[in-house]
Amino acid sequence: MAYSRVGRLARFARQVKDGDLAGATFELARTAVLMKVALPLLALFAVLLIVLVVIVGALAHAGNAAAQGCGVQASATSLNTSGAGPVGAPAPAADVPLFQAAAVQFTLGPEGPSILAAINEVETTFGTSDLPGVHSGANHAGAEGPMQFEPGTWARYGLVAPGGASPASPYNENDAVWSAANLLRASGAPNDWQAAIFAYNHAGWYVDEVLYDAAAMYRSGKAGSPSASSAGNGQPAPTDSIEVAEQCAAEQGIPTQLTPGPSAQILPGGAAAAPQDAPEAVKRAIAAGNELIDKPYLYGGGHGQALTSIASSYDCSSSTSFVLYAAGVFGSWPEDSTQLESYGVSGPGRWITVYANKGHAFIDVAGIVLDTAWYWRSATGALLVQPIDPSSGPRWQPASIIAGQYADNPASYGAFVQRHPARL
């Protein structure tokens, strides 16, 4: 009998724990009758106990919900985004702290958040895609989740993020972004973003597209453009990186004089006018070159800071990097001429072509060339362009100087390679 009573009480306890109050009350009543407890006392005791259980259960449920809510909130508010670079449209505003915190955690520099966002955008449109492998299963290549990890890569770099799943899941947005930052850092970021992004997805076009979109979101965020549904002036926020670039150009007041025809034109005074029908990226590249034409040459100039601001002086590779960054097809830090040899896609571009070897670099934009003018002389020793001040730096020049560049190129530098940004 003692065992039977204990068993019934244990059953009662399990039912209370599982929320089966009706079953628990019945079990309590049956046990009380068997134990010859007076029914009035039983009823009172049962009612009081049920009220107590309901209150405690409700409080426990609310406490659990609050704990979960506070846990999510705590993880969000406790994310360290100090010093993180900006991320603007079209990244969802709710995801920006996640991109920023992951970049801070893995020391990816100011461009890290926008590059994480760009990968998320290129892979799965910020996790909104309904294609196979985004929310469950895998795509044809075996990739999984909003950041499209392959199982082998996930096994190596996947980790639990604040507010993530346990165990870590490639389908959890927090875990996926945190793990992507882990992979990028291990693959060379932020010192070599092109190599790191190529390690993420072995395709040159992919590297260019991620850098293009990342630069647009960085500029958008820096300009204060909203990341959500409104541009702050009653107009819808831009939905792709070209629209973002147009919006940023308008907000930043970057002047770009236009000229009819397919080629840019060098104007009196040294500035250039962009082709009227050229893509926005080309117009921005021309505008960026115009900002440099009064800067002096300095070997290593412009390499000590991000491309997000104007330096006091430039060399050949930093000026080329600055123009590419402004076009939205480059990361936030300048590269030297040797690194530019592997930039983008091989061969000349439709609108933009980078010429680089291990000693020099320059860039052709819509048929005119931005080069550190004093650096190269003709066969007679005369400077190729004006001004002839030996301290002159990046200047717009006609494309006719390219042949002279090839002719005067020191053998020790090696042949120029031609590279271009994808789609341009």
N, C-alpha and C positions, 0 to 999 in steps of 0.2 A: 504493500500500500504506500509506504513511504516513497518508493521508487516511482510509482505511478503518479503521485502528486508532484514530485519533482519534475517528472517528464512533462506533465501538463503545464506547470509554471514555466518551464523552458520553452514550450511551444508558444505560450502566451507572450513571452519576451521576444521570440523571433517574429511573431505577428506584429507586435508593436513596432519593432525595428523596421519591418518591411512596409509599415503603413496600413496594415490590415486591421483597422480599429474595430470593425464589426466582428471579425473573427476573434480578435483578442477579447472583446467584451463577452462573447459567447463562451469562450474558453474559461474566462474568469468566473462567469456565472456557474458553469458546470462544475468547475473545481470547488467553488464555494458550497454548492448544494451537496456535493459528495462529502465535503468536509463538515456538513451540517451547520453552516453559517446561516444565521437568520436572514431571511430574504430582505426585510427592510434595510438592515445594515449593509447587505450585499448591494442593493440598489444604490444606496447613498455612496458607498465606497466605489462602486463601478462608475457612477456619474462623475464623482470627483476625479477619479483616476483618468477617465476618458478626457475630461476637460484639461487635466494636467498634461496628458500625452499630446493632445491637439496643440496646446499652447507651446509645449516644448518642441514638438515636431515642426510647428510653423516657424518658431524662432530658429530652430536648427536649419530649416530650409532657407529661411531668409539670411541666416548667417552664412550658409554655404554659398548662396547666390552673391551675397555681399562680398564674401571672401574671394569668389571667382571674379566678380566685377572689380574689386579692389586690386586683385592680382593683375588683371589685365591693365587696369588703369595705372597701377603702380609701375608695371613694367613699361608702360608707355611714357609715364611722366618721369620715370627714373632713367630712361634711355639718355645716354650722354651724347648730345648733338653739339656740344661746345666746339666752336671753330669749324663746323662742317660747312662745305660749300653749298650754294643754293641749288634748288631744283624747282623749275617752274613748269608751266603747261607744256605738254598735255598730261603730265604725271598727276595722278589723283592726290589731292591735298592730304588725305588721310594716310597715304603711304610715304609721304616725304620724310617724316621723322624716322621711319624704319630704314630708308635708304641712307639717311644722314648718320644714324647711330651705327649702322653696320660699317660705313666708311670710316667713322671715327675709331671704332673698335679695332679695325684692322689697318689703321693708319694709311688710308688710301689717298690722302690729300684732298684739297678742295674740289677737285674734279671727280672724286670717287662716287659721291652720291648720285650725280647726274649720269655717270656711266652705269652704275647699278640700275638706275631707272631706265636707261636706254636699253639695256639687255632685257629687262622685264617687258619693255614695250615691243622690242623686235621679236622676242620669243613668243609671247602670248598676249600681246596688247594689254599689259598689266593684269594678267590672269583672267581676263574676261573672255578669252577665246573659248569656243565650244569644240575645238578640234580634239581628236583622241589624244590622251596623255596629259592633258592640262589639269583636269580635276580627278581623273582616275585612269588606271591602265597606263599604256605607253603608246607613243606614236610609232611610225614605221621604222624609225631609227632606234627605238627603245628609250627615248627621252621621256621624262616624267615631271609633272608639276609646273608651276608658273614660271620657273627659271630653267626648265627643261634639262634636268640632270639625267645623264645615263647612269644606270645602276652601279657600274664600276667606279665612276667618278664620285657618285654620292657616297659610296662605301668609304672612300678615302677622305672626302672633304665635308661630308654632311655632319651637321652638329645642331644641338638644341639652342634656339635663340630665346631671348626673353619673350615670354608670352607665346612660345612655340609649343609644339607637340612633344610628348614623351612616350616612346622614343622619338627621335627626330624623324620628320617626314618630309619628303621632297614636295608633297602636295600642300604643306603648310607654308603660307606666304612668308611668315617670319623666319622659319627655319631655312627656307629656300634662299631668301635674300642674304641672310647671315652666312650661309654656306657658300654662296656665290662670291661674297667678299673674301671669304677664306681662300677660295680657289684662286681668285685674281691676285691676292697678295702673294700666294705661293708661286705664282707664275710670272712674277716680275713687276707687278704694279706697286707703287705708282711710278717707278723709275722708267719702265718701258711699257706703256699702255698698249701699244700695238701688239707686242709679243704676248702680253697677258690676255688680251681679248682674242687673239688668234688661238691661244691655248684653250680658251673656252669653246670656240667653234672654229675649226681649221678651214677658214675661207677668207680670202682677201676682201670680197665684197661685204662680208659680215663685219669685219673690222671697220671698214669705211662707214657702213650704215650706222653702227653703234656710235662711233665718234661723231658722225654728223648729227644724229639725234641728241646725243649727250650735250654737244656744244649748244644746240638750240635751246635745250631745257636749262642749261647753265645760264645762258644769256637772259632767258625769260625770267628765271628766278632772281637773277641779279637786278633786273630792271623792275622787279616788284610785280610782275604779271601774276594774276591769280592762277592757281593750279586747278581750280574746279570749273564750275559751269559758266562763270561770267568773267568777262575781261575787266569788270569794274566800271564800265561806262554804258551798261545796258546792252552791250553786244555780246554774242556768244564767244566763249574763249576759242582760240584757234585749235584745230584738231590735228594738225600735222606740222612737222618741223619747218616746212617752207612757209606756212602761214605764220608760225611763231617768229621766224626770221624777219618777215615783213613787218609784223607788229613791233618787234624790238627795234628795227631800223627807224620806224616812225616815232617810237617813244624816245629813243636816244637822239633823235634829230640828226642822224648821219646824212650829210648832204652828198648826193651823187648826181652830178650833171649827166644827162643822157644825150646820146647822139644816135641818129638813124643809121641803119646798116648793121652788118654782122660783127664789126670790129670796134674796139675801143679807140679813142682818139686822145693823143697827148695835147693838152691845151697850153697856150702861152702861160708861162709861170711855172710849168712843170707838173701840174695836176692832170688828171685824166678824166674823160667822160666815158661812161659805160654804154654799151649798145642797148638801145631802148628795149629790144625784145629778148635780151639775155635773161637767164634765170636769176632769181633774187640772190642766190649765192654768189654769182659772178659780180653783180652790182655791189654787194657787200665787200667782195675782195678788192674791187677797184677803190671803193671808199676807204678801205683800210690802207691800201698803198698810198692814197692821198694824204693820210695822216702821218706818213713816214718821210715824205720827200724833203723835209727840212731837218732831218735828224743826221747827226754826224756818224761816220763809220768808227767803230771801235771793235777790235778783235775780241770776241766774247761778249760784246755788248748785247743786252737784251736777254741773256741766258740766265741771269740771276733772279728772275721773277716770272710769275705766271703771265700768260698772254692776255689776261683779263684787263691789263692796264698798259699805258704807253711807257716805254723805257726812255731814258735820256739819250741812248745811242744804240746802234744796231750793227750787227755784222750780216754776212750774206745769208746764213741759215736761220738766224732769229727773225730777220725781216720776212723771209719766205714762210716761216712758221706762222708769223703774225697774220699774214694775208690768208693763209689757209684756215687759221682759227676763225677769223672774221667771217669767212665763207661758210662756217659751220661744218667743216670737213676735217677737223683736227682736234687733238686734245688741248688741254689748257697750258701745257708747258712746251717751250721751244725744243727742237731737236737739232743736232748738228748735221753737217752735210753727209756724213757717213750714214747716219740713221735715216736721212731723207732718201738715200739710195734704195731703201726698201719700203718707202711710203706708198700707200694706196695700191693702185693697179698698174701693171707694167704697160709701157707705151705712152704715146701722146694722147691727151684728152681732147674732147670736142671744144671745151672752153678754157680749161686750165691744164697746164703741163709744168711739172717740176723737173728741172735739170739739176742733177747732183752727181758728184763724185766725192772722193774722200777729202778733197781740199776746197771745194767750192760748190755753191748752190745758187740758183736763181729761178724765177718763176715767170712763165708766160700766162697772161690773163687776157683772153679775147683779142689776141694778136699784138699786144704790147708786153714789154718785159720790165719787171722790177728787178733791178740788180744794184749791187754796190758799185756804182759807176767807176770810181777811181781805180778799182781793183784790176781792171783789164785795159790793156793798151793795144792799139792796132800794130800792124807789122812795122810801121814807121816810128812807133814809139809815142804817137799822139793819143791823147785820151779819146775814148770812143764817143763820149757824150759831154754835154755841158750840164752843170757847171764844172769847171776844171780845177776847182779848189781841191788839193790833194786830200783834204779831210772830209770830202763829201761822202755821203753814205748812200742808202737806198734811193734810187731815182727811177722814174719811168723812162724807158728807152724804146725805140722802134725795134721790131722783131728782126730787122736786118743785122743787129749786133750779134745774133746767135752764131752766125758763121764765124765771126771773129772770135767768139768765145771758144769755139771748137779749135780754131787755128792756133790760138795763143795758149791753149790749155797745157800746162806742164805735164810732161810724160809721167812724172812721179805721182801725179794725181789720179791717173787712170782715165778711161773714157767716161764721158757723161752718160748716165742712164736717164731715161725719160720715164716719169711716173705721173699718174693722174688720179684724182679722186673719182670713185665710182659715180656714174651717172653724169659726170661733168667732163 
